[in-house]
Amino acid sequence: MKLSDYSEFPADIPVIAEDELFLYPFMIAPLFLSDENNIRAATKAIEESSLVIICPTKPSHEGEREFDSLYNAGVVGSIMRKVSLPDGRVKVLFQGLARAKVLSKVSDNPLIAHVDVIKATSVNSLKVDAILEIVREKVRTLSTLSNYFPPDLLRTIEENHDYNRIIDLICSTVKLKKEQAYNLFVESNTEKRFLDLIEYLIDEIEANKLQKEIRSKVHTHIEKINKEYFLKEQLKQIQKELGNDTSRDEEIEEYRKKIEAKKEKMSAEAYKEIHKQIERLSRMHPDSSDASMTQTYLDWALEIPFGHESKKELKISEVQNQLDKDHFSLEKPKERITEFFAVKELMELRGMKSSSGAIICFSGPPGVGKTSLANSIAEA
């Protein structure tokens, strides 16, 4: 299909707005149309065997279909096939033929525009060939840093002699921002297109070099960490096999020193139980789950301030006031807490001592106030 098979330009043709893709001549691409205006434009083009222009929406105007929200340039082409999908969308197979500029709006619903093709200006072949060789060099460099250019495409860029075709091929492959793609697309001066493209390729090469350097550093760092971990684990296993697991022995010995330092201040029952758990830990395999639980228990138990007692007097009124200050409602929990401390205060007033310690257990799902109630009691 050639552009000459259709009517002369300038011409009035339907407009399809595209949010994501920036299409180029010679590209064949499927488009999924969900907007009614786009569907009407595609239908009109097929019914009248006319061309259609695909215009990208401007940045931050994606989803809009008004004439002013579109770039005033796009690719003119033909709709090769149209299929209605069950979800209400329409799939069309589009073939780009030429770059074109929108001159004015003709009508709405569907959007029709007065369009003319962009004609490339004459060039100094010797100069442009030299610039083209620089472009090819940059493309080769970029291909070693990224997977943008498959071998077939690289071969096409190397062997093709159509300047604007080469530019369109490269632009359709590299990651350009919409504004950059538009500036390259609408430019009619081939030499300037090449020079602008070289700038974008240099930026892309530098970005890819930086990404590669960062990935290399991260990979090296991860490898180093993994190697250190592997060597440490090997060393641990060797020490275990030789019976020289000094780090484990040092931990057990540290627990023994801590309990002996607190022995005078703790009860005989507490000393006996903690000592029992230390000896139990010394016989466990260090990687077992029981060893981890026992170690956590010992860390917690040996942090208890044995022998330190509060000088504060217990006053039920202070507990009640603090609970009311910090919590709205929760009447039943506050009443139960108040009763608990009322009994303790009454026993103190009568000179009675409790034969056993008492524990208040707060139960319930997260966020119902268990921790905040305990904080209020501690504050009081």
Phi and psi in degrees as a GROMACS rama.xvg file:
@    title "Ramachandran Plot"
@    xaxis  label "Phi"
@    yaxis  label "Psi"
@TYPE xy
-117.567  156.952  LYS-2
-64.1316  -31.6416  LEU-3
-68.9308  -13.7616  SER-4
-72.0384  -13.0483  ASP-5
-108.804  -176.751  TYR-6
-67.2203  163.359  SER-7
-67.9896  155.18  GLU-8
-107.74  150.161  PHE-9
-67.0536  155.512  PRO-10
-148.329  158.735  ALA-11
-96.062  117.021  ASP-12
-137.182  157.681  ILE-13
-65.8322  152.538  PRO-14
-116.367  130.751  VAL-15
-112.468  126.632  ILE-16
-88.8739  136  ALA-17
-127.347  127.844  GLU-18
-84.1936  -41.0194  ASP-19
-98.0344  -52.2813  GLU-20
-82.4427  144.608  LEU-21
-113.65  100.209  PHE-22
-85.5261  156.667  LEU-23
-130.952  161.434  TYR-24
-57.0751  148.785  PRO-25
75.1119  -5.92656  PHE-26
-79.6035  141.445  MET-27
-116.452  118.279  ILE-28
-141.247  141.745  ALA-29
-78.7929  139.243  PRO-30
-123.807  136.419  LEU-31
-107.21  114.261  PHE-32
-103.543  126.8  LEU-33
-118.525  -21.7779  SER-34
-76.4074  133.656  ASP-35
-60.7109  -38.5363  GLU-36
-63.7452  -41.1281  ASN-37
-64.7843  -41.6443  ASN-38
-63.9102  -40.9814  ILE-39
-64.5357  -39.6422  ARG-40
-63.533  -43.0172  ALA-41
-65.587  -42.0576  ALA-42
-62.5682  -43.0765  THR-43
-62.6402  -41.4142  LYS-44
-63.2458  -39.4585  ALA-45
-70.497  -45.2414  ILE-46
-62.5832  -35.739  GLU-47
-99.2542  4.66368  GLU-48
50.7893  43.4057  SER-49
-110.42  170.63  SER-50
-78.0874  169.624  LEU-51
-140.546  151.24  VAL-52
-113.196  131.132  ILE-53
-97.0102  112.493  ILE-54
-108.935  125.896  CYS-55
-73.9249  148.04  PRO-56
-76.2849  151.726  THR-57
-70.5152  156.363  LYS-58
-55.4128  140.688  PRO-59
70.7559  5.44019  SER-60
-116.376  15.2954  HIS-61
-59.0712  137.192  GLU-62
93.751  -19.1884  GLY-63
-85.0868  148.362  GLU-64
-125.303  10.999  ARG-65
-72.0852  154.437  GLU-66
-58.515  -40.5212  PHE-67
-72.9749  -14.91  ASP-68
-86.0692  -2.34647  SER-69
-104.519  150.379  LEU-70
-65.3023  149.134  TYR-71
-86.9599  32.2732  ASN-72
-153.127  155.725  ALA-73
-173.16  -174.077  GLY-74
-103.469  128.247  VAL-75
-86.7384  137.804  VAL-76
-166.848  -171.948  GLY-77
-118.59  151.935  SER-78
-92.6103  114.51  ILE-79
-82.9053  -30.2156  MET-80
-154.704  147.908  ARG-81
-137.466  128.22  LYS-82
-132.956  130.727  VAL-83
-85.9706  131.222  SER-84
-97.8133  156.125  LEU-85
-60.1258  -28.2607  PRO-86
-83.7916  8.46528  ASP-87
95.5917  -12.8471  GLY-88
-79.2805  166.845  ARG-89
-124.549  130.9  VAL-90
-103.054  127.343  LYS-91
-123.477  147.951  VAL-92
-103.421  115.627  LEU-93
-109.582  138.328  PHE-94
-118.742  118.89  GLN-95
-76.8687  142.225  GLY-96
-121.428  -36.6945  LEU-97
-160.803  154.016  ALA-98
-75.4616  142.42  ARG-99
-144.818  158.179  ALA-100
-118.086  137.207  LYS-101
-84.035  122.532  VAL-102
-90.5342  -38.7762  LEU-103
-166.557  164.429  SER-104
-89.0667  138.118  LYS-105
-100.436  -47.2633  VAL-106
-160.132  167.601  SER-107
-109.156  163.523  ASP-108
52.5626  69.6312  ASN-109
-80.6694  162.46  PRO-110
-71.71  122.439  LEU-111
-117.474  136.922  ILE-112
-130.896  152.442  ALA-113
-87.3356  117.951  HIS-114
-127.142  145.594  VAL-115
-135.23  144.447  ASP-116
-72.4019  150.531  VAL-117
-86.8721  117.551  ILE-118
-97.9403  128.579  LYS-119
-70.4403  140.071  ALA-120
-75.8336  160.717  THR-121
-67.5646  151.677  SER-122
-130.588  161.715  VAL-123
-86.114  102.024  ASN-124
-56.6012  -40.7626  SER-125
-62.0121  -44.595  LEU-126
-68.7441  -44.8098  LYS-127
-67.5901  -34.2713  VAL-128
-62.3712  -38.6076  ASP-129
-65.7725  -41.4349  ALA-130
-65.9829  -39.9623  ILE-131
-59.7357  -38.178  LEU-132
-64.2555  -34.864  GLU-133
-66.1529  -42.194  ILE-134
-59.3973  -46.8566  VAL-135
-61.9651  -37.3797  ARG-136
-63.4252  -43.5262  GLU-137
-65.3472  -38.1307  LYS-138
-64.0545  -42.4274  VAL-139
-62.2519  -41.3458  ARG-140
-63.0642  -45.5974  THR-141
-64.6508  -34.0346  LEU-142
-66.4111  -26.1471  SER-143
-78.7126  -18.0633  THR-144
-100.319  -18.304  LEU-145
-143.578  175.701  SER-146
-106.213  28.131  ASN-147
-62.5911  -41.0598  TYR-148
-112.368  104.165  PHE-149
-68.2057  161.799  PRO-150
-55.0264  -40.5283  PRO-151
-62.7883  -40.778  ASP-152
-69.1888  -39.9363  LEU-153
-59.6138  -41.5729  LEU-154
-63.6804  -41.4742  ARG-155
-62.4148  -43.4633  THR-156
-64.2146  -36.9157  ILE-157
-71.0072  -36.5467  GLU-158
-95.8688  -21.0385  GLU-159
-74.6073  145.627  ASN-160
-118.889  6.73959  HIS-161
-87.1651  106.948  ASP-162
-54.5265  -53.9772  TYR-163
-69.437  -29.4599  ASN-164
-63.5772  -42.143  ARG-165
-63.2264  -44.0908  ILE-166
-60.6847  -45.6174  ILE-167
-63.2116  -39.5472  ASP-168
-61.3975  -46.3534  LEU-169
-66.6553  -43.649  ILE-170
-62.044  -35.1139  CYS-171
-74.646  -11.7461  SER-172
-102.94  -44.896  THR-173
-78.182  163.4  VAL-174
-88.5089  98.0184  LYS-175
-105.036  145.159  LEU-176
-69.2465  157.52  LYS-177
-56.2142  -42.9997  LYS-178
-64.3298  -41.079  GLU-179
-64.0477  -46.0522  GLN-180
-61.2713  -40.6233  ALA-181
-64.209  -45.7811  TYR-182
-59.9198  -40.5984  ASN-183
-71.3675  -35.3199  LEU-184
-68.8935  -43.908  PHE-185
-83.6387  -14.9169  VAL-186
-68.7976  130.278  GLU-187
-94.3966  -18.3894  SER-188
-82.2621  110.539  ASN-189
-61.9312  -40.8262  THR-190
-61.8047  -43.3681  GLU-191
-66.6052  -37.218  LYS-192
-58.2255  -45.3225  ARG-193
-62.942  -45.0205  PHE-194
-64.763  -42.2998  LEU-195
-63.4625  -40.3834  ASP-196
-62.7719  -38.9454  LEU-197
-60.0822  -41.9169  ILE-198
-60.3415  -45.646  GLU-199
-64.7116  -39.0726  TYR-200
-65.508  -39.8367  LEU-201
-62.258  -44.3713  ILE-202
-60.087  -42.6423  ASP-203
-67.1022  -38.5212  GLU-204
-62.715  -45.831  ILE-205
-62.8581  -41.6783  GLU-206
-62.9146  -42.9463  ALA-207
-68.3916  -36.6003  ASN-208
-61.9526  -43.0298  LYS-209
-64.0429  -44.3399  LEU-210
-60.6969  -43.0106  GLN-211
-63.5816  -40.9347  LYS-212
-63.9115  -43.0656  GLU-213
-64.4952  -45.396  ILE-214
-60.5428  -39.5446  ARG-215
-64.3906  -43.1611  SER-216
-64.4008  -42.8377  LYS-217
-62.9638  -44.2131  VAL-218
-62.0366  -43.3078  HIS-219
-63.451  -41.7849  THR-220
-63.6456  -44.1484  HIS-221
-64.5009  -42.056  ILE-222
-60.7048  -40.719  GLU-223
-64.6643  -44.0178  LYS-224
-62.6041  -45.2462  ILE-225
-63.1835  -39.7253  ASN-226
-65.1573  -44.3223  LYS-227
-62.2204  -43.0712  GLU-228
-62.2501  -45.0736  TYR-229
-60.967  -44.4255  PHE-230
-66.4794  -39.5998  LEU-231
-63.7669  -42.0321  LYS-232
-65.5504  -38.8888  GLU-233
-61.9301  -43.3868  GLN-234
-63.1749  -40.2013  LEU-235
-60.8753  -45.9915  LYS-236
-63.8196  -39.9109  GLN-237
-63.528  -42.6739  ILE-238
-64.1893  -37.3691  GLN-239
-65.1643  -43.1383  LYS-240
-62.5871  -34.5563  GLU-241
-87.2544  -5.44184  LEU-242
74.5571  26.9697  GLY-243
-118.53  40.3884  ASN-244
-79.2779  77.5949  ASP-245
-66.021  -34.9802  THR-246
-63.0084  -39.691  SER-247
-66.601  -43.9334  ARG-248
-62.7882  -37.6027  ASP-249
-65.2372  -39.1815  GLU-250
-63.1511  -46.1988  GLU-251
-62.0049  -42.5342  ILE-252
-64.9866  -35.2485  GLU-253
-64.2786  -41.2981  GLU-254
-61.7453  -41.4834  TYR-255
-63.9381  -39.8784  ARG-256
-64.8432  -40.9142  LYS-257
-64.2724  -42.8733  LYS-258
-70.1294  -34.7067  ILE-259
-67.9277  -33.9344  GLU-260
-68.8165  -27.2317  ALA-261
-101.07  0.538314  LYS-262
-57.1747  -43.684  LYS-263
-66.6719  -26.6743  GLU-264
-94.5396  -12.854  LYS-265
-103.96  159.663  MET-266
-70.5469  161.305  SER-267
-63.1335  -36.4089  ALA-268
-65.9391  -42.7951  GLU-269
-64.8985  -43.3737  ALA-270
-61.6767  -43.9877  TYR-271
-62.1583  -43.8516  LYS-272
-68.3516  -44.5846  GLU-273
-66.6288  -41.4876  ILE-274
-61.237  -39.5  HIS-275
-61.3132  -42.2493  LYS-276
-69.5465  -33.1867  GLN-277
-64.3129  -46.1534  ILE-278
-66.2248  -35.0074  GLU-279
-64.5416  -42.2874  ARG-280
-62.8398  -36.7025  LEU-281
-65.2624  -21.2622  SER-282
-95.9295  -7.80115  ARG-283
-84.0771  156.885  MET-284
-72.5282  130.129  HIS-285
-61.1029  -22.7632  PRO-286
-94.2666  1.65951  ASP-287
-77.5625  155.771  SER-288
-67.4947  -34.1691  SER-289
-63.8878  -36.8889  ASP-290
-64.2767  -40.751  ALA-291
-64.1534  -43.1133  SER-292
-65.1807  -43.2255  MET-293
-64.9447  -39.247  THR-294
-64.83  -40.6289  GLN-295
-62.4943  -42.0575  THR-296
-61.1613  -45.065  TYR-297
-66.0949  -40.506  LEU-298
-59.0139  -41.7434  ASP-299
-70.4677  -46.5919  TRP-300
-63.6312  -39.0845  ALA-301
-79.4378  -4.70471  LEU-302
-90.5275  -10.2273  GLU-303
-65.8929  129.896  ILE-304
-78.7249  72.5293  PRO-305
-59.364  136.174  PHE-306
88.732  -9.66705  GLY-307
-97.9442  121.016  HIS-308
-120.119  147.484  GLU-309
-77.1783  140.991  SER-310
-88.9471  -6.23377  LYS-311
-72.7918  145.234  LYS-312
-87.8433  142.966  GLU-313
-80.4505  122.632  LEU-314
-127.374  119.536  LYS-315
-62.9806  -31.5586  ILE-316
-65.0533  -37.9811  SER-317
-67.6481  -39.4408  GLU-318
-62.33  -46.2708  VAL-319
-62.9067  -44.482  GLN-320
-63.7533  -41.8677  ASN-321
-66.6134  -40.0858  GLN-322
-63.8469  -42.9419  LEU-323
-67.8994  -33.8274  ASP-324
-68.0299  -40.0617  LYS-325
-90.8999  -17.1401  ASP-326
-136.265  129.356  HIS-327
-93.4166  135.525  PHE-328
67.8465  -140.659  SER-329
52.0332  43.2188  LEU-330
-62.6985  -43.5087  GLU-331
-65.2675  -48.0485  LYS-332
-60.1399  -41.1141  PRO-333
-66.254  -37.3003  LYS-334
-65.4768  -41.0903  GLU-335
-66.8508  -39.8633  ARG-336
-64.6272  -43.135  ILE-337
-61.8781  -41.803  THR-338
-60.6007  -43.1934  GLU-339
-58.7146  -47.0553  PHE-340
-76.2567  -26.1596  PHE-341
-64.6054  -41.188  ALA-342
-64.1094  -43.5068  VAL-343
-63.7227  -40.4494  LYS-344
-66.4721  -40.1722  GLU-345
-64.3527  -40.9073  LEU-346
-64.9258  -37.3524  MET-347
-66.595  -40.9412  GLU-348
-62.5416  -32.7461  LEU-349
-90.4779  1.72952  ARG-350
72.9161  22.7329  GLY-351
-97.4965  145.784  MET-352
-115.821  139.436  LYS-353
-71.3085  137.163  SER-354
-74.5669  -19.2656  SER-355
-145.803  155.472  SER-356
-70.88  151.283  GLY-357
-119.221  143.785  ALA-358
-126.111  132.119  ILE-359
-92.8258  127.317  ILE-360
-108.361  119.317  CYS-361
-96.4446  125.719  PHE-362
-127.851  153.506  SER-363
147.641  168.181  GLY-364
-69.0718  166.015  PRO-365
-59.8306  140.785  PRO-366
90.6621  3.55008  GLY-367
-89.8748  -9.64698  VAL-368
117.698  12.3961  GLY-369
-61.7444  -51.3713  LYS-370
-67.1374  -40.159  THR-371
-67.2478  -33.0851  SER-372
-64.4684  -43.5334  LEU-373
-63.7041  -38.6445  ALA-374
-63.292  -39.6597  ASN-375
-64.4588  -40.6494  SER-376
-62.442  -45.0386  ILE-377
-63.18  -39.606  ALA-378
-63.5578  -40.2302  GLU-379
